[in-house]
Amino acid sequence: MTETSRLSAVRASYDAVAVDYARLLTGVLEAEPLDRAVLGAFAEYVRADGGGAVADLGCGPGRIAAYLDALGIRAFGVDLSPAMVAVARRSYPGLRFEVGGMASLDVADGVLGGVVAWCSTGHTPPGELPAVFAEFDRVLAPGGHALIAFEAGDERRVLAHAYGHPVDLDVYRTPPPLMAGLLGEAGLPEVSRLVRQPAAHENGPQCFILARKPGAA
């Protein structure tokens, strides 16, 4: 992965907040039935198409990988932040977590049954998303599935403080049609889309897009 100042800022910010981030997100997934339903549907799709391994990209403290594992999916996590990976390894010692970037994965071509980017594309400028989604397409097997969860909208915000710490983060809200279109252009046509209103801890509507790589599983 070629380092950029943006990636360096994201890594440093999440290294700083890792412990408090994990603490503040405890119980959030359990309180959101629609989020769990989307993950459950994704897991069913993956199992139906061969049950291949799933990469939780931008995994943070590992909660999504752990939830998928509980659903019977062979999940592992990848995150840019070494501190986040350390938290995930402590929290879920039976799962595999690695340091890495979404646009340059240490994964062979065409081997994964699924990829998940759960609220992890929000610091990527829209112009850089095609390269990220091309990487998703590269690592997915034919018939593999992608699940993208993100904040719906059309704006860029700058965060200087989050989770009790100073940070340096650009946050992008992305229009769902744009996200679906970019996935399709990368070879991952949309299967389904859900938008829900924000929960108390969220700043805007949340969108979930399921996409599938064409071909026989």
PEVENMO-V598488 format. One record per residue. N is the residue number from 1. RES is the residue in one letter. PSI is psi in whole degrees, 0 to 359 (* if undefined). NEAR is the number of other ideal C-beta (glycine too) atoms within 12 Angstrom. Layout:
# PEVENMO-V598488
N_RES_PSI_NEAR ; N_RES_PSI_NEAR
This chain:
# PEVENMO-V598488
1_M_128_20 ; 2_T_124_12 ; 3_E_140_15 ; 4_T_166_18 ; 5_S_326_12 ; 6_R_312_23 ; 7_L_322_29 ; 8_S_319_20 ; 9_A_320_24 ; 10_V_313_36 ; 11_R_311_31 ; 12_A_321_24 ; 13_S_314_32 ; 14_Y_334_40 ; 15_D_320_28 ; 16_A_324_25 ; 17_V_358_31 ; 18_A_309_36 ; 19_V_314_25 ; 20_D_326_24 ; 21_Y_311_34 ; 22_A_319_31 ; 23_R_316_17 ; 24_L_337_19 ; 25_L_358_33 ; 26_T_126_18 ; 27_G_354_13 ; 28_V_314_25 ; 29_L_321_30 ; 30_E_336_15 ; 31_A_359_15 ; 32_E_92_29 ; 33_P_326_14 ; 34_L_321_22 ; 35_D_315_30 ; 36_R_323_24 ; 37_A_319_21 ; 38_V_315_35 ; 39_L_322_38 ; 40_G_318_24 ; 41_A_316_25 ; 42_F_314_42 ; 43_A_320_33 ; 44_E_318_22 ; 45_Y_314_33 ; 46_V_314_38 ; 47_R_320_23 ; 48_A_333_19 ; 49_D_31_28 ; 50_G_346_24 ; 51_G_32_25 ; 52_G_168_32 ; 53_A_151_31 ; 54_V_133_47 ; 55_A_124_47 ; 56_D_103_47 ; 57_L_128_44 ; 58_G_48_44 ; 59_C_344_46 ; 60_G_226_44 ; 61_P_7_40 ; 62_G_8_40 ; 63_R_326_40 ; 64_I_317_46 ; 65_A_318_44 ; 66_A_322_34 ; 67_Y_317_35 ; 68_L_320_42 ; 69_D_319_29 ; 70_A_337_20 ; 71_L_3_27 ; 72_G_16_16 ; 73_I_138_37 ; 74_R_89_25 ; 75_A_147_41 ; 76_F_162_39 ; 77_G_149_44 ; 78_V_133_43 ; 79_D_148_42 ; 80_L_333_38 ; 81_S_117_40 ; 82_P_326_21 ; 83_A_321_28 ; 84_M_317_42 ; 85_V_320_34 ; 86_A_318_25 ; 87_V_315_32 ; 88_A_318_40 ; 89_R_321_27 ; 90_R_321_18 ; 91_S_325_28 ; 92_Y_73_29 ; 93_P_344_14 ; 94_G_355_17 ; 95_L_162_32 ; 96_R_130_28 ; 97_F_138_38 ; 98_E_153_27 ; 99_V_129_26 ; 100_G_172_30 ; 101_G_150_32 ; 102_M_332_40 ; 103_A_358_33 ; 104_S_80_23 ; 105_L_143_34 ; 106_D_63_19 ; 107_V_139_29 ; 108_A_163_14 ; 109_D_137_17 ; 110_G_37_20 ; 111_V_348_23 ; 112_L_143_39 ; 113_G_342_39 ; 114_G_158_49 ; 115_V_143_52 ; 116_V_131_50 ; 117_A_91_45 ; 118_W_100_46 ; 119_C_31_38 ; 120_S_0_38 ; 121_T_0_40 ; 122_G_346_39 ; 123_H_8_40 ; 124_T_121_36 ; 125_P_142_22 ; 126_P_326_26 ; 127_G_343_14 ; 128_E_354_24 ; 129_L_324_33 ; 130_P_321_25 ; 131_A_323_25 ; 132_V_314_39 ; 133_F_330_38 ; 134_A_324_25 ; 135_E_321_34 ; 136_F_313_46 ; 137_D_321_33 ; 138_R_316_28 ; 139_V_343_38 ; 140_L_139_43 ; 141_A_158_33 ; 142_P_133_23 ; 143_G_1_27 ; 144_G_161_42 ; 145_H_148_48 ; 146_A_139_50 ; 147_L_120_51 ; 148_I_122_46 ; 149_A_130_40 ; 150_F_167_40 ; 151_E_120_34 ; 152_A_144_32 ; 153_G_201_25 ; 154_D_72_18 ; 155_E_163_17 ; 156_R_131_19 ; 157_R_157_19 ; 158_V_124_16 ; 159_L_125_23 ; 160_A_349_14 ; 161_H_132_15 ; 162_A_145_26 ; 163_Y_33_25 ; 164_G_14_14 ; 165_H_152_22 ; 166_P_138_15 ; 167_V_172_28 ; 168_D_86_25 ; 169_L_132_31 ; 170_D_135_24 ; 171_V_126_29 ; 172_Y_125_31 ; 173_R_133_28 ; 174_T_135_39 ; 175_P_131_24 ; 176_P_319_29 ; 177_P_324_17 ; 178_L_314_27 ; 179_M_314_41 ; 180_A_320_31 ; 181_G_319_22 ; 182_L_322_35 ; 183_L_314_40 ; 184_G_319_24 ; 185_E_333_20 ; 186_A_358_30 ; 187_G_15_26 ; 188_L_80_40 ; 189_P_146_24 ; 190_E_138_30 ; 191_V_317_27 ; 192_S_159_24 ; 193_R_138_28 ; 194_L_134_29 ; 195_V_130_25 ; 196_R_157_22 ; 197_Q_156_16 ; 198_P_144_18 ; 199_A_176_20 ; 200_A_328_9 ; 201_H_2_19 ; 202_E_157_25 ; 203_N_349_20 ; 204_G_174_26 ; 205_P_147_24 ; 206_Q_135_32 ; 207_C_145_40 ; 208_F_122_37 ; 209_I_126_41 ; 210_L_132_36 ; 211_A_161_37 ; 212_R_137_34 ; 213_K_125_38 ; 214_P_156_20 ; 215_G_164_18 ; 216_A_137_11 ; 217_A_*_23
